[in-house]
């Protein structure tokens, strides 16, 4: 008689961890309640008299409440003490995980703040003053006066801005935000006249982005600056900036007006 072979799933890998995970969670909650209640009782004048750290104490705490274990302290004080200890425990457990995750997600082999000092706010402002003598010699310059916004240095870095005399070549995957993250914000932030052109390649154009460029996360771009290593930047599309609602409403109104004019011509 043929037996049906059981297909291995991810759930099968997680099942052995259910009981240890539940025990760890209950133990952590009990430790926070035991220590928090004891500290609260001591701070309110009842002295340091911790109950036994046993399953019997856990049962009494769940069924009868904390005032049974610490009868001379109020329920509010005990609850506040337990909550404080539990919150501190969560912070101690979560902080290392977040730090390890951030360090593990940091791109390797890419330029950092030191290599891109000329594109950081201080360096961009210094270059802008050199190129535009009309700017104030001291004080803080408006950000858009210092150059074109490239994006934020990844991970979690400051703004990067190129000079208005720099030449840029943006290599990005299809639908990665070239218009919304680069072209449109440049026009909206421009400090003077803008000449915007478009040179679309035919559909059968053989040149394609490299695989590594295609693999970049959506909303990011690879910054290639002369003389430094490549850097990963997080784009800041126009619809995520202040004033986006006003721009969107104006665009909708303009589209509606164009549609109405076109409809009138067709009817005529």
N, C-alpha and C positions, 0 to 999 in steps of 0.2 A: 504494500500500500504506500503510495507516494505521499510524502509529507510536504506541506507548503512551507517554503523557506521564508523566515521573517526578515523583512527589509530593515536595515539599520537606519535610524533617523537621528536628528539632533536631539530629540526628546529623550532618546535612550542614553545619550551622554549626560544629560542634565539630571536624570532621575537619581543617580547615586548621591548627588549633592543637595537634594531637597532636605533630607533629615539633618545633615550637618549645618546647612544654611539656616534652617529654622532654629536649631539649638543655639547657634551663634547669635541670631537676632534676639531670641528670648533672653539669653545670658547677658547680652549688652544692655537690653532694657532693664533687666533686674539689677545689674550693677549700677546703672545710672540712678534708678529709684532708691536702691539701698544707700549709696553714697550721698545722693542729693538729700534724702530724708534725714540722714544722720547729721550732715553739715547744717541743714536748716534747723534741726533741733538744737544743735550746739550753739548756733548763732543767736537763737532766741532765748538762751539761758537755761536750757534743759541739760546741758553738759554733753560730753562725748560718750554716748552709750549705744554703740551700734548693735543691732540685733544680729543673731547668727546668720551667716551667709549660707543658708540651706534651702532645700526645696520646701520645707515646712514654712519658712518665712515667706517664700514666694507665694505659697498658697494662701497664707493669712493676708498678705498684701493685696492679692487679687480679690479675695472673697469678702474681707472685712474692711479694707481700706487702710490708708497709712496711719490714721490716728490710733489704730489698735497697737501698732508697733511703737509709735512715739506719742503717747497719750497726753503729754504736757504741752504739745505744740499744736498750733492751729492748722487746719486743712490748707488754708491759703499759703502759709509759709512753707509747708511741706511740698505742696505742688510747685511753688516757685523754685525751691531748691532742686527738686527732681528735674524740672524743665531746664534749669541752667546747666546742670551737669550733663544732661542728655544732649543739649545743644553743643556744649564744649566737646563732648565725645564725637559727635558727628563732624565737627570742624577738624578734629585731629585725624579722623579716618579719611575724610574727603580731600583735605589739603594735599597729602602726598600723592593721591591718585591724580589730582588735577595737575600738579607739578610734573609728574612723570609723563602724563599724556601730552602736555605742552612740549616737553623736551623731546619726546618721541616724534611729535608731529612737526618739529622744526626742520625746514629744508636744509640739507647739507650741501656743501660745496658752492653755496651762493654768497653773493656779496652782502655785507652787513652795514651798520652805521658808519664804521670807520672808512670803508672803501667808498661809500656814497656820501661823504661829508659835504661835497659841493652841491648835492641835490637836497640836503636837509634844509629846514627853514632858515637857519643861520647862514649857511653857505649860499643859499639861493638869494637871500636878501643882500649879501655882500656883492654877489655878481650883478644883481639888478642895479645897485648903486653905481657900479663901475660902468655899466652899459648905458645907463640913463642918468646923466648928471643932474637932471631936473628933479629927481627924487630927493626927499629930505636926507641930510647927511647923518642924522641921528634919530632915535625913536623907533617905534615899531611900525613897519610898513604893512599896509593891507596885503593879505596873502596873495591876491590875484595880481598885485603889482610886482611880485617877485618872480613870476614865471608861470609856465603852463603846468597845471596839476596833472601828474602822472598817476597818482594813487597813493595808497598807504603801504609802506614797506612791510612785508610779511616776515615773521608773524608778529602782529600787534605793534608795528613800528609807527613812526611819525609820517607826515606827508612828505612826498618826494615831488619836487618841481624842477622842470627843465627851464633853461633860459629861453627867452623869446627868439634868440638867434641860433638855437640848436636845431638840428635836423633830426627828425624822429622817423623810425621805421617800426611799425607795430606788427609783430608776427603773432597772430592769434588764430585759434581754431574757428571753424564756421559757427555762427550764432553764439559767439562767446562774449559779445557786447562791444564790438568795435565802434558802432555808431552811438549806442546809448551810454557807453562808458568812457569814450574818448572824444569823438567828433562833436556830438551835441553839447557836452559840458564845455568844450573849448569855445564854441560859439557863444554860449550863454554867459561865460565868464570873461569874454574878450574886453579889453580896455580901449579898443579902438575899432577901426574898420576890419572886416574879415572877408577874405576871398575864399569861398568854399567850393571845391570842384569834386567830381566823382569820375573815376575811370574804371568802369566795370569790365572785367575780363569776360570773354565768351564762355558759354557753358562747357565747351569741350577743351578749355584751357588746360594743358597737361600739368602745370606746376601745382603741387599740393603741399599743405603744411606737413612738416615732419611729424612722426608718430609721437615724439615727446611733447611737441607743441599741442597736438590734439589731446594729449592726456592731461593738460593743465586743468585744474579745477575751474568750474564756471565762475566768472566774475574776477578772474585773476589774469595777469599777463606777465610775460618774461621781459624784464628790462635789460637791454643790452646797451651799455654805455661805453664809450671809447676809453680804453686804458684800465677798466675795472672788470671784475667778474660779473656774470649775469646775476640779476636779483629778481625775486618774485614780488610783485606788487598786487595789492587788492584794489580793484577799480572802484570808483565812486560815481555811479551813473546819475544822470540828472534827476531821475525820479526819486532818488533817495536823499536829495539835498533839500535844504530849506527853500521854500517858495515853489516846490514842485506842484502843489495843488493849483496855485495860481497859473502856472505855465500850462498845466493839463487842461484847465477850464478854457484858457485862451485858445489852445489848440483845437479843442472840441468846437468852440464857437466859430473858429475860422473854417473848419471842415464843414460845418453846417451851412455857413454862408456860401462856400464854394458849391456845395451840393444844390442849394436853392437856385443859384445863378445858372448852373448847368441845366437844371430842370426847366427853368423859364425859357432857355434857349431851345430846348428840345420841343417844348409845347408850341413855341412860335413857329 
